[in-house]
Amino acid sequence: MQTIQIKSLETIREAAKAFIAAMDDRTVFAFYGAMGAGKTTIGKALAKALGVTFYDLDWYIETRMHRTVKQIFDAEGEEGFRRIEHNLLHEVAEFENVVISCGGGTPCFFDNIDYMNRQGKVIYLKASPEVLYEHLKMGKSVRPLLLNKTPEQVREFIVEQLAHREQFYSKANYTLDINLLDNHDKINITVDKLQKLIEK
């Protein structure tokens, strides 16, 4: 399985070309990474550029279950949520010509990462704990796993999660290093470059 490491804004062009070359009659791209990595932002842009449908897995779960992720966590715990997530990942990944943004824990449970690799091209958005923490501070989404944590506890949580999850994250077809994308403006600039390249 080929992995492309992208360590600067300039080399994102190489990854975009690889994405295009990988396209076939049934195109499925799946993004994953830790909370705050920009999966939804970059996934939406890639879907728009390719002219395919974008699905955020958490949003899809909420639509299908008629409950928020937080409500599912509260009622069924993380174990119950992960079962639902697993089942609906298999559902949405069967669609044709889609870009899917997965939750940070999605690749780490059941056979999810192996299944995603069989279904299409998987992109890991990689960032340091410091960058992820700054992104989360800017974000407005409710994160059930971060509720009631102090800033220091959030930092520790990020470090611990990355240490545990890297073994799963590293199985992606492509790795996009987003450490340079340390604010939303830079993320938007990079997404714009990616869109323009694909649209040529």
Secondary structure, DSSP 8 states (H G I E B T S, - for coil): ----EE-SSTTHHHHHHHHHHH--SS-EEEEE-STTS-HHHHHHHHHHHHT-EEEEHHHHHHHHHTS-HHHHHHHHHHHHHHHHHHHHHHHHTTSSSEEEE--TTGGGSTTHHHHHHHHSEEEEEE--HHHHHHHHHH-----GGGTT--HHHHHHHHHHHHHHHHHHHTTSSEEEE-TT--SHHHHHHHHHHHHHHHH-
